[in-house]
Amino acid sequence: MSEPAIKEAWTATDRFMRDKALRLAYLSEEMKEHDFVSAMNWERRAGRAEVQRGTARRMLRAKMASAEIAALLDLPEETILAFAREENNES
């Protein structure tokens, strides 16, 4: 620990750990950022699912086989069959 930069880092860390208000403010900012990223990832997944649902429905209307649709969209065939039932109920 003879290097000045390392000593400075340890001093800053020690100061940070002793300052409860600073530590809580930092943790609060970290949690806000984590929540934001989580929300964005959820929205991205929800958007992708909606696109897959629309694509599957168009393929069903084009009379493609549910097994083929499932393979192309990388979804379980039961999901495609559920989309087909929804499509039939809406017709």
C-alpha positions as CSV (number, residue, x, y, z in Angstrom):
1,M,0.0,0.0,0.0
2,S,2.9,2.3,-0.6
3,E,1.4,3.8,-3.8
4,P,-0.3,7.2,-3.2
5,A,-3.3,6.4,-5.4
6,I,-4.1,3.3,-3.3
7,K,-3.8,5.2,0.0
8,E,-6.1,7.9,-1.4
9,A,-8.6,5.2,-2.5
10,W,-8.6,3.6,0.9
11,T,-9.1,7.0,2.6
12,A,-12.0,7.9,0.3
13,T,-13.6,4.4,0.9
14,D,-13.2,4.8,4.7
15,R,-14.7,8.3,4.6
16,F,-17.6,7.0,2.4
17,M,-18.3,4.1,4.7
18,R,-18.4,6.3,7.8
19,D,-20.8,8.9,6.2
20,K,-24.2,7.3,6.6
21,A,-26.1,10.0,4.7
22,L,-23.7,9.8,1.7
23,R,-23.8,6.0,1.7
24,L,-27.7,6.0,1.8
25,A,-27.8,8.6,-1.0
26,Y,-25.5,6.4,-3.1
27,L,-27.5,3.3,-2.5
28,S,-30.7,5.1,-3.3
29,E,-29.3,6.2,-6.7
30,E,-28.1,2.7,-7.4
31,M,-31.5,1.3,-6.6
32,K,-33.2,3.9,-8.8
33,E,-30.9,3.0,-11.7
34,H,-31.5,-0.8,-11.1
35,D,-35.3,-0.2,-11.1
36,F,-35.1,1.8,-14.3
37,V,-33.1,-0.9,-16.1
38,S,-35.5,-3.5,-14.8
39,A,-38.5,-1.6,-16.1
40,M,-36.8,-1.1,-19.5
41,N,-36.1,-4.8,-19.8
42,W,-39.6,-5.6,-18.9
43,E,-41.0,-3.3,-21.5
44,R,-38.6,-4.7,-24.1
45,R,-39.8,-8.3,-23.3
46,A,-43.5,-7.2,-23.4
47,G,-43.0,-5.5,-26.7
48,R,-41.2,-8.6,-28.2
49,A,-44.1,-10.8,-26.9
50,E,-46.7,-8.5,-28.6
51,V,-44.8,-8.6,-31.9
52,Q,-44.6,-12.4,-31.7
53,R,-48.3,-12.6,-30.9
54,G,-49.2,-10.4,-33.9
55,T,-46.8,-12.4,-36.2
56,A,-48.3,-15.7,-35.0
57,R,-51.8,-14.5,-35.7
58,R,-51.0,-13.4,-39.2
59,M,-49.4,-16.8,-39.8
60,L,-52.5,-18.5,-38.5
61,R,-54.7,-16.4,-40.8
62,A,-52.4,-17.5,-43.7
63,K,-53.3,-21.1,-42.7
64,M,-49.7,-22.1,-41.6
65,A,-49.5,-25.1,-39.3
66,S,-49.2,-24.4,-35.6
67,A,-46.1,-26.6,-35.3
68,E,-44.4,-24.6,-38.1
69,I,-45.3,-21.3,-36.5
70,A,-44.0,-22.5,-33.1
71,A,-40.7,-23.5,-34.7
72,L,-40.3,-20.3,-36.6
73,L,-41.1,-18.1,-33.6
74,D,-39.4,-20.3,-31.1
75,L,-42.5,-20.5,-29.0
76,P,-44.3,-23.6,-27.5
77,E,-46.9,-25.0,-29.8
78,E,-49.5,-24.7,-27.0
79,T,-48.9,-20.9,-27.1
80,I,-49.7,-20.9,-30.8
81,L,-52.8,-23.0,-30.2
82,A,-53.9,-20.6,-27.6
83,F,-53.4,-17.7,-30.1
84,A,-55.5,-19.8,-32.6
85,R,-58.3,-20.2,-30.0
86,E,-58.2,-16.4,-29.3
87,E,-58.4,-15.7,-33.0
88,N,-61.4,-18.1,-33.4
89,N,-63.2,-16.4,-30.5
90,E,-62.7,-13.0,-32.0
91,S,-64.0,-14.0,-35.4
